[in-house]
Amino acid sequence: MVVPVPCVGELDYSRTLRSWWRTSRTIVNVEHDMEVSDELIQALLDCPHPFCTHAYTLFPVSTGKRAHYAQAASKPHIEDWIAAGVEWCAFTGIGFCKITPEARARRLGESTWQFVDLAVSAATDCPVHVHWPAVSHYHV
Ligand SMILES: [Zn+2]
């Protein structure tokens, strides 16, 4: 089932994800500016791990820092972005990820769209499996 979510209000993204969080469904979240295909989605669904992400890069706009992967080795203090090819991380951006019910350990808190990834991180405990090669993040 594909659920398109027009994110008009600040809380629309969070509220939609929250509405699926306590169901028995596996969530595959794909943000609007990510490279996506049936094959990329299937690769996540075929993987046995409960929380998986495709690697992708972030381009910090406001900080002026260099682009880095959206996955980090630790949380909640997210500073150590992973290097290419690292297979496991503690934190991931949620641009293109799979989250099974097993991975959803706690209630998902409500947040504005900029912080839904942090809310997901706070509501999950398991390590995140990173799929390579990185997918394109068009950042629009
Ligand atoms: Zn995986």
Backbone and ligand atoms as CSV (ligand in chain L), in Angstrom:
chain,resi,resn,atom,element,x,y,z
A,1,MET,N,N,0.841,-1.177,0.000
A,1,MET,CA,C,0.000,0.000,0.000
A,1,MET,C,C,0.888,1.243,0.000
A,2,VAL,N,N,0.602,2.160,-0.899
A,2,VAL,CA,C,1.349,3.417,-0.955
A,2,VAL,C,C,0.455,4.523,-0.413
A,3,VAL,N,N,0.966,5.262,0.536
A,3,VAL,CA,C,0.219,6.363,1.140
A,3,VAL,C,C,0.952,7.665,0.842
A,4,PRO,N,N,0.484,8.430,-0.149
A,4,PRO,CA,C,1.125,9.722,-0.396
A,4,PRO,C,C,0.748,10.706,0.710
A,5,VAL,N,N,1.711,11.442,1.167
A,5,VAL,CA,C,1.469,12.364,2.280
A,5,VAL,C,C,1.894,13.769,1.873
A,6,PRO,N,N,0.940,14.594,1.433
A,6,PRO,CA,C,1.302,15.983,1.166
A,6,PRO,C,C,1.581,16.682,2.498
A,7,CYS,N,N,2.806,17.131,2.663
A,7,CYS,CA,C,3.168,17.764,3.931
A,7,CYS,C,C,2.986,19.270,3.779
A,8,VAL,N,N,1.810,19.730,4.148
A,8,VAL,CA,C,1.468,21.150,4.036
A,8,VAL,C,C,1.712,21.844,5.369
A,9,GLY,N,N,1.179,21.255,6.427
A,9,GLY,CA,C,1.369,21.818,7.756
A,9,GLY,C,C,2.669,21.326,8.372
A,10,GLU,N,N,3.161,22.027,9.344
A,10,GLU,CA,C,4.427,21.701,10.020
A,10,GLU,C,C,4.415,20.313,10.652
A,11,LEU,N,N,3.204,19.837,11.035
A,11,LEU,CA,C,3.106,18.572,11.766
A,11,LEU,C,C,2.579,17.421,10.912
A,12,ASP,N,N,2.291,17.670,9.636
A,12,ASP,CA,C,1.675,16.632,8.795
A,12,ASP,C,C,2.547,15.378,8.676
A,13,TYR,N,N,3.846,15.583,8.487
A,13,TYR,CA,C,4.764,14.439,8.337
A,13,TYR,C,C,4.743,13.596,9.608
A,14,SER,N,N,4.924,14.239,10.719
A,14,SER,CA,C,4.950,13.554,12.000
A,14,SER,C,C,3.628,12.835,12.277
A,15,ARG,N,N,2.534,13.518,12.055
A,15,ARG,CA,C,1.227,12.934,12.378
A,15,ARG,C,C,0.916,11.725,11.516
A,16,THR,N,N,1.298,11.777,10.250
A,16,THR,CA,C,1.047,10.623,9.384
A,16,THR,C,C,1.892,9.430,9.820
A,17,LEU,N,N,3.153,9.674,10.094
A,17,LEU,CA,C,4.007,8.565,10.545
A,17,LEU,C,C,3.493,8.007,11.873
A,18,ARG,N,N,3.064,8.881,12.750
A,18,ARG,CA,C,2.515,8.436,14.037
A,18,ARG,C,C,1.268,7.571,13.844
A,19,SER,N,N,0.480,7.889,12.817
A,19,SER,CA,C,-0.758,7.136,12.607
A,19,SER,C,C,-0.476,5.695,12.167
A,20,TRP,N,N,0.704,5.445,11.616
A,20,TRP,CA,C,1.091,4.093,11.201
A,20,TRP,C,C,1.996,3.408,12.205
A,21,TRP,N,N,2.532,4.139,13.145
A,21,TRP,CA,C,3.591,3.654,14.035
A,21,TRP,C,C,3.165,2.444,14.851
A,22,ARG,N,N,1.920,2.447,15.349
A,22,ARG,CA,C,1.450,1.374,16.232
A,22,ARG,C,C,0.720,0.267,15.489
A,23,THR,N,N,0.778,0.278,14.163
A,23,THR,CA,C,0.136,-0.781,13.394
A,23,THR,C,C,1.110,-1.950,13.244
A,24,SER,N,N,0.619,-3.051,12.654
A,24,SER,CA,C,1.469,-4.210,12.408
A,24,SER,C,C,2.158,-4.128,11.048
A,25,ARG,N,N,2.020,-3.008,10.370
A,25,ARG,CA,C,2.607,-2.835,9.039
A,25,ARG,C,C,4.089,-2.481,9.108
A,26,THR,N,N,4.835,-2.941,8.107
A,26,THR,CA,C,6.201,-2.461,7.913
A,26,THR,C,C,6.113,-1.137,7.162
A,27,ILE,N,N,6.776,-0.132,7.690
A,27,ILE,CA,C,6.776,1.192,7.062
A,27,ILE,C,C,8.010,1.316,6.178
A,28,VAL,N,N,7.810,1.699,4.920
A,28,VAL,CA,C,8.921,2.131,4.069
A,28,VAL,C,C,8.676,3.610,3.801
A,29,ASN,N,N,9.525,4.445,4.357
A,29,ASN,CA,C,9.353,5.892,4.229
A,29,ASN,C,C,10.265,6.403,3.122
A,30,VAL,N,N,9.670,7.125,2.172
A,30,VAL,CA,C,10.444,7.688,1.058
A,30,VAL,C,C,10.097,9.167,0.937
A,31,GLU,N,N,11.034,10.017,1.236
A,31,GLU,CA,C,10.773,11.452,1.121
A,31,GLU,C,C,10.740,11.869,-0.349
A,32,HIS,N,N,10.158,13.018,-0.606
A,32,HIS,CA,C,9.821,13.445,-1.964
A,32,HIS,C,C,11.045,13.689,-2.854
A,33,ASP,N,N,12.195,13.884,-2.261
A,33,ASP,CA,C,13.369,14.242,-3.075
A,33,ASP,C,C,14.439,13.158,-3.089
A,34,MET,N,N,13.963,11.910,-2.893
A,34,MET,CA,C,14.897,10.788,-2.899
A,34,MET,C,C,14.772,9.985,-4.193
A,35,GLU,N,N,15.900,9.466,-4.662
A,35,GLU,CA,C,15.871,8.475,-5.749
A,35,GLU,C,C,15.074,7.276,-5.237
A,36,VAL,N,N,14.157,6.784,-6.045
A,36,VAL,CA,C,13.350,5.643,-5.610
A,36,VAL,C,C,13.001,4.768,-6.805
A,37,SER,N,N,12.879,3.480,-6.566
A,37,SER,CA,C,12.417,2.530,-7.582
A,37,SER,C,C,11.826,1.338,-6.844
A,38,ASP,N,N,11.077,0.529,-7.576
A,38,ASP,CA,C,10.537,-0.689,-6.971
A,38,ASP,C,C,11.662,-1.569,-6.450
A,39,GLU,N,N,12.774,-1.618,-7.194
A,39,GLU,CA,C,13.898,-2.470,-6.792
A,39,GLU,C,C,14.520,-1.980,-5.490
A,40,LEU,N,N,14.654,-0.668,-5.349
A,40,LEU,CA,C,15.237,-0.122,-4.113
A,40,LEU,C,C,14.327,-0.399,-2.914
A,41,ILE,N,N,13.021,-0.272,-3.121
A,41,ILE,CA,C,12.076,-0.577,-2.038
A,41,ILE,C,C,12.145,-2.061,-1.693
A,42,GLN,N,N,12.179,-2.902,-2.738
A,42,GLN,CA,C,12.191,-4.345,-2.504
A,42,GLN,C,C,13.454,-4.785,-1.768
A,43,ALA,N,N,14.568,-4.120,-2.055
A,43,ALA,CA,C,15.821,-4.470,-1.374
A,43,ALA,C,C,15.682,-4.282,0.136
A,44,LEU,N,N,14.991,-3.229,0.530
A,44,LEU,CA,C,14.768,-3.030,1.975
A,44,LEU,C,C,13.819,-4.089,2.523
A,45,LEU,N,N,12.729,-4.348,1.790
A,45,LEU,CA,C,11.743,-5.325,2.266
A,45,LEU,C,C,12.322,-6.732,2.345
A,46,ASP,N,N,13.248,-7.050,1.439
A,46,ASP,CA,C,13.834,-8.393,1.414
A,46,ASP,C,C,14.864,-8.605,2.519
A,47,CYS,N,N,15.334,-7.532,3.107
A,47,CYS,CA,C,16.375,-7.648,4.125
A,47,CYS,C,C,15.743,-8.083,5.455
A,48,PRO,N,N,16.385,-9.003,6.174
A,48,PRO,CA,C,15.780,-9.509,7.412
A,48,PRO,C,C,15.903,-8.576,8.611
A,49,HIS,N,N,16.678,-7.531,8.516
A,49,HIS,CA,C,16.874,-6.664,9.680
A,49,HIS,C,C,15.661,-5.751,9.882
A,50,PRO,N,N,15.367,-5.400,11.137
A,50,PRO,CA,C,14.138,-4.650,11.422
A,50,PRO,C,C,14.157,-3.173,11.014
A,51,PHE,N,N,15.332,-2.577,10.947
A,51,PHE,CA,C,15.411,-1.138,10.643
A,51,PHE,C,C,16.552,-0.987,9.635
A,52,CYS,N,N,16.205,-0.617,8.412
A,52,CYS,CA,C,17.190,-0.500,7.329
A,52,CYS,C,C,17.044,0.859,6.653
A,53,THR,N,N,18.146,1.341,6.109
A,53,THR,CA,C,18.112,2.582,5.348
A,53,THR,C,C,18.993,2.455,4.123
A,54,HIS,N,N,18.618,3.148,3.072
A,54,HIS,CA,C,19.568,3.350,1.990
A,54,HIS,C,C,20.479,4.502,2.406
A,55,ALA,N,N,21.759,4.364,2.156
A,55,ALA,CA,C,22.678,5.471,2.398
A,55,ALA,C,C,22.345,6.600,1.441
A,56,TYR,N,N,22.468,7.827,1.927
A,56,TYR,CA,C,22.332,9.010,1.070
A,56,TYR,C,C,23.032,10.174,1.743
A,57,THR,N,N,23.271,11.200,0.987
A,57,THR,CA,C,24.012,12.329,1.551
A,57,THR,C,C,23.079,13.466,1.956
A,58,LEU,N,N,23.549,14.211,2.932
A,58,LEU,CA,C,22.898,15.442,3.364
A,58,LEU,C,C,23.802,16.600,2.997
A,59,PHE,N,N,23.173,17.713,2.693
A,59,PHE,CA,C,23.940,18.910,2.345
A,59,PHE,C,C,23.556,20.008,3.318
A,60,PRO,N,N,24.306,20.141,4.390
A,60,PRO,CA,C,23.933,21.156,5.389
A,60,PRO,C,C,23.934,22.544,4.756
A,61,VAL,N,N,22.778,23.166,4.749
A,61,VAL,CA,C,22.644,24.461,4.095
A,61,VAL,C,C,23.047,25.587,5.039
A,62,SER,N,N,22.503,25.538,6.218
A,62,SER,CA,C,22.692,26.668,7.126
A,62,SER,C,C,24.064,26.661,7.797
A,63,THR,N,N,24.659,25.493,7.953
A,63,THR,CA,C,25.909,25.428,8.704
A,63,THR,C,C,27.130,25.681,7.832
A,64,GLY,N,N,26.989,25.529,6.522
A,64,GLY,CA,C,28.138,25.687,5.656
A,64,GLY,C,C,29.102,24.518,5.713
A,65,LYS,N,N,28.721,23.464,6.445
A,65,LYS,CA,C,29.600,22.292,6.528
A,65,LYS,C,C,29.526,21.486,5.241
A,66,ARG,N,N,30.473,20.608,5.084
A,66,ARG,CA,C,30.514,19.773,3.884
A,66,ARG,C,C,29.421,18.715,3.930
A,67,ALA,N,N,29.051,18.240,2.749
A,67,ALA,CA,C,28.070,17.168,2.666
A,67,ALA,C,C,28.600,15.930,3.385
A,68,HIS,N,N,27.681,15.175,3.964
A,68,HIS,CA,C,28.058,13.933,4.643
A,68,HIS,C,C,26.909,12.956,4.512
A,69,TYR,N,N,27.145,11.690,4.843
A,69,TYR,CA,C,26.055,10.729,4.815
A,69,TYR,C,C,25.058,11.053,5.919
A,70,ALA,N,N,23.817,10.635,5.720
A,70,ALA,CA,C,22.730,10.926,6.661
A,70,ALA,C,C,22.689,9.920,7.801
A,71,GLN,N,N,23.740,9.138,7.947
A,71,GLN,CA,C,23.799,8.101,8.964
A,71,GLN,C,C,24.958,8.395,9.918
A,72,ALA,N,N,24.736,8.152,11.201
A,72,ALA,CA,C,25.767,8.442,12.203
A,72,ALA,C,C,25.999,7.224,13.088
A,73,ALA,N,N,27.219,7.145,13.622
A,73,ALA,CA,C,27.623,5.980,14.410
A,73,ALA,C,C,27.075,6.008,15.824
A,74,SER,N,N,26.618,7.162,16.298
A,74,SER,CA,C,26.121,7.229,17.673
A,74,SER,C,C,24.885,8.106,17.754
A,75,LYS,N,N,24.172,7.976,18.851
A,75,LYS,CA,C,23.034,8.831,19.177
A,75,LYS,C,C,22.913,8.865,20.682
A,76,PRO,N,N,22.264,9.818,21.308
A,76,PRO,CA,C,21.519,10.899,20.675
A,76,PRO,C,C,22.397,12.060,20.201
A,77,HIS,N,N,23.653,12.083,20.593
A,77,HIS,CA,C,24.525,13.157,20.119
A,77,HIS,C,C,25.078,12.744,18.765
A,78,ILE,N,N,24.547,13.364,17.727
A,78,ILE,CA,C,24.824,12.918,16.368
A,78,ILE,C,C,25.921,13.784,15.779
A,79,GLU,N,N,27.123,13.280,15.835
A,79,GLU,CA,C,28.258,14.053,15.334
A,79,GLU,C,C,29.134,13.247,14.389
A,80,ASP,N,N,29.146,11.947,14.608
A,80,ASP,CA,C,30.087,11.104,13.877
A,80,ASP,C,C,29.423,10.433,12.678
A,81,TRP,N,N,29.307,11.184,11.608
A,81,TRP,CA,C,28.704,10.653,10.381
A,81,TRP,C,C,29.555,9.516,9.853
A,82,ILE,N,N,28.902,8.507,9.314
A,82,ILE,CA,C,29.629,7.323,8.857
A,82,ILE,C,C,30.379,7.586,7.551
A,83,ALA,N,N,31.352,6.732,7.295
A,83,ALA,CA,C,32.095,6.759,6.038
A,83,ALA,C,C,31.412,5.824,5.038
A,84,ALA,N,N,31.753,5.987,3.779
A,84,ALA,CA,C,31.194,5.137,2.727
A,84,ALA,C,C,31.425,3.667,3.047
A,85,GLY,N,N,30.396,2.860,2.882
A,85,GLY,CA,C,30.508,1.422,3.031
A,85,GLY,C,C,30.249,0.877,4.416
A,86,VAL,N,N,30.112,1.740,5.410
A,86,VAL,CA,C,29.846,1.271,6.774
A,86,VAL,C,C,28.457,0.640,6.806
A,87,GLU,N,N,28.361,-0.569,7.349
A,87,GLU,CA,C,27.136,-1.347,7.223
A,87,GLU,C,C,26.113,-1.112,8.329
A,88,TRP,N,N,26.549,-0.569,9.479
A,88,TRP,CA,C,25.630,-0.384,10.602
A,88,TRP,C,C,25.798,1.011,11.168
A,89,CYS,N,N,24.692,1.583,11.624
A,89,CYS,CA,C,24.763,2.886,12.281
A,89,CYS,C,C,23.760,2.921,13.427
A,90,ALA,N,N,23.885,3.963,14.253
A,90,ALA,CA,C,22.964,4.129,15.387
A,90,ALA,C,C,21.848,5.104,15.072
A,91,PHE,N,N,22.126,6.023,14.145
A,91,PHE,CA,C,21.144,7.038,13.765
A,91,PHE,C,C,21.092,7.123,12.253
A,92,THR,N,N,19.887,7.315,11.726
A,92,THR,CA,C,19.776,7.577,10.291
A,92,THR,C,C,18.735,8.657,10.025
A,93,GLY,N,N,19.005,9.477,9.029
A,93,GLY,CA,C,17.947,10.278,8.457
A,93,GLY,C,C,16.907,9.319,7.912
A,94,ILE,N,N,15.676,9.774,7.755
A,94,ILE,CA,C,14.606,8.848,7.369
A,94,ILE,C,C,14.126,9.090,5.936
A,95,GLY,N,N,15.033,9.598,5.098
A,95,GLY,CA,C,14.681,9.899,3.710
A,95,GLY,C,C,14.235,8.691,2.921
A,96,PHE,N,N,14.825,7.537,3.204
A,96,PHE,CA,C,14.463,6.311,2.485
A,96,PHE,C,C,14.819,5.141,3.388
A,97,CYS,N,N,13.877,4.736,4.219
A,97,CYS,CA,C,14.164,3.689,5.192
A,97,CYS,C,C,12.983,2.757,5.385
A,98,LYS,N,N,13.269,1.621,5.986
A,98,LYS,CA,C,12.251,0.626,6.351
A,98,LYS,C,C,12.274,0.456,7.856
A,99,ILE,N,N,11.105,0.524,8.473
A,99,ILE,CA,C,11.014,0.350,9.923
A,99,ILE,C,C,9.915,-0.670,10.204
A,100,THR,N,N,10.301,-1.835,10.702
A,100,THR,CA,C,9.301,-2.867,11.014
A,100,THR,C,C,8.691,-2.590,12.390
A,101,PRO,N,N,7.542,-3.210,12.668
A,101,PRO,CA,C,6.950,-3.048,14.011
A,101,PRO,C,C,7.927,-3.444,15.118
A,102,GLU,N,N,8.737,-4.471,14.860
A,102,GLU,CA,C,9.720,-4.930,15.849
A,102,GLU,C,C,10.689,-3.811,16.234
A,103,ALA,N,N,11.020,-2.948,15.300
A,103,ALA,CA,C,11.979,-1.870,15.568
A,103,ALA,C,C,11.336,-0.689,16.292
A,104,ARG,N,N,10.023,-0.616,16.252
A,104,ARG,CA,C,9.326,0.548,16.821
A,104,ARG,C,C,9.078,0.302,18.307
A,105,ALA,N,N,10.104,0.562,19.114
A,105,ALA,CA,C,10.112,0.173,20.520
A,105,ALA,C,C,9.254,1.066,21.400
A,106,ARG,N,N,9.155,2.311,21.043
A,106,ARG,CA,C,8.438,3.271,21.886
A,106,ARG,C,C,7.488,4.116,21.053
A,107,ARG,N,N,6.634,4.823,21.760
A,107,ARG,CA,C,5.728,5.795,21.157
A,107,ARG,C,C,6.532,6.801,20.348
A,108,LEU,N,N,6.027,7.152,19.192
A,108,LEU,CA,C,6.677,8.170,18.362
A,108,LEU,C,C,6.154,9.539,18.771
A,109,GLY,N,N,7.035,10.381,19.211
A,109,GLY,CA,C,6.619,11.711,19.648
A,109,GLY,C,C,6.269,12.606,18.469
A,110,GLU,N,N,5.404,13.564,18.724
A,110,GLU,CA,C,5.037,14.518,17.669
A,110,GLU,C,C,6.127,15.573,17.521
A,111,SER,N,N,6.405,15.950,16.285
A,111,SER,CA,C,7.444,16.953,16.043
A,111,SER,C,C,7.165,17.663,14.733
A,112,THR,N,N,7.765,18.818,14.571
A,112,THR,CA,C,7.671,19.485,13.276
A,112,THR,C,C,8.520,18.701,12.277
A,113,TRP,N,N,8.283,18.947,10.999
A,113,TRP,CA,C,8.864,18.094,9.949
A,113,TRP,C,C,10.390,18.026,10.008
A,114,GLN,N,N,11.032,19.068,10.483
A,114,GLN,CA,C,12.500,19.072,10.498
A,114,GLN,C,C,13.079,18.057,11.485
A,115,PHE,N,N,12.261,17.634,12.451
A,115,PHE,CA,C,12.790,16.823,13.542
A,115,PHE,C,C,12.168,15.436,13.631
A,116,VAL,N,N,11.482,15.018,12.576
A,116,VAL,CA,C,10.861,13.692,12.609
A,116,VAL,C,C,11.940,12.605,12.689
A,117,ASP,N,N,13.090,12.838,12.049
A,117,ASP,CA,C,14.165,11.840,12.131
A,117,ASP,C,C,14.657,11.659,13.569
A,118,LEU,N,N,14.732,12.741,14.315
A,118,LEU,CA,C,15.158,12.637,15.715
A,118,LEU,C,C,14.096,11.925,16.555
A,119,ALA,N,N,12.830,12.180,16.244
A,119,ALA,CA,C,11.746,11.500,16.961
A,119,ALA,C,C,11.776,10.000,16.681
A,120,VAL,N,N,12.012,9.634,15.428
A,120,VAL,CA,C,12.119,8.209,15.078
A,120,VAL,C,C,13.297,7.581,15.814
A,121,SER,N,N,14.396,8.286,15.850
A,121,SER,CA,C,15.570,7.763,16.547
A,121,SER,C,C,15.266,7.522,18.021
A,122,ALA,N,N,14.547,8.460,18.639
A,122,ALA,CA,C,14.221,8.329,20.055
A,122,ALA,C,C,13.220,7.201,20.314
A,123,ALA,N,N,12.474,6.809,19.306
A,123,ALA,CA,C,11.445,5.781,19.471
A,123,ALA,C,C,11.918,4.391,19.055
A,124,THR,N,N,13.185,4.287,18.666
A,124,THR,CA,C,13.751,3.001,18.233
A,124,THR,C,C,15.046,2.728,18.996
A,125,ASP,N,N,15.372,1.444,19.137
A,125,ASP,CA,C,16.587,1.067,19.855
A,125,ASP,C,C,17.589,0.293,19.015
A,126,CYS,N,N,17.109,-0.413,18.021
A,126,CYS,CA,C,17.984,-1.356,17.327
A,126,CYS,C,C,18.945,-0.626,16.393
A,127,PRO,N,N,20.093,-1.243,16.136
A,127,PRO,CA,C,21.005,-0.655,15.156
A,127,PRO,C,C,20.357,-0.599,13.784
A,128,VAL,N,N,20.802,0.328,12.974
A,128,VAL,CA,C,20.220,0.517,11.643
A,128,VAL,C,C,21.163,-0.074,10.598
A,129,HIS,N,N,20.604,-0.924,9.759
A,129,HIS,CA,C,21.368,-1.557,8.687
A,129,HIS,C,C,21.416,-0.622,7.488
A,130,VAL,N,N,22.614,-0.357,6.977
A,130,VAL,CA,C,22.787,0.619,5.899
A,130,VAL,C,C,23.018,-0.108,4.576
A,131,HIS,N,N,22.210,0.239,3.581
A,131,HIS,CA,C,22.322,-0.378,2.254
A,131,HIS,C,C,23.102,0.535,1.308
A,132,TRP,N,N,24.020,-0.065,0.584
A,132,TRP,CA,C,24.874,0.638,-0.376
A,132,TRP,C,C,24.691,0.045,-1.758
A,133,PRO,N,N,24.985,0.751,-2.839
A,133,PRO,CA,C,25.543,2.114,-2.884
A,133,PRO,C,C,24.510,3.164,-2.482
A,134,ALA,N,N,24.998,4.356,-2.161
A,134,ALA,CA,C,24.111,5.432,-1.759
A,134,ALA,C,C,23.149,5.783,-2.887
A,135,VAL,N,N,21.904,6.124,-2.506
A,135,VAL,CA,C,20.927,6.611,-3.483
A,135,VAL,C,C,21.057,8.124,-3.595
A,136,SER,N,N,20.534,8.657,-4.679
A,136,SER,CA,C,20.625,10.103,-4.890
A,136,SER,C,C,19.619,10.836,-4.016
A,137,HIS,N,N,20.053,11.934,-3.478
A,137,HIS,CA,C,19.197,12.839,-2.699
A,137,HIS,C,C,19.193,14.154,-3.454
A,138,TYR,N,N,18.058,14.464,-4.078
A,138,TYR,CA,C,18.018,15.613,-4.991
A,138,TYR,C,C,17.907,16.929,-4.243
A,139,HIS,N,N,17.504,16.823,-2.982
A,139,HIS,CA,C,17.526,17.999,-2.101
A,139,HIS,C,C,16.731,19.169,-2.674
A,140,VAL,N,N,15.445,18.903,-2.940
A,140,VAL,CA,C,14.578,19.967,-3.456
A,140,VAL,C,C,13.443,20.226,-2.481
L,1,ZN,ZN,ZN,18.987,-4.140,5.624
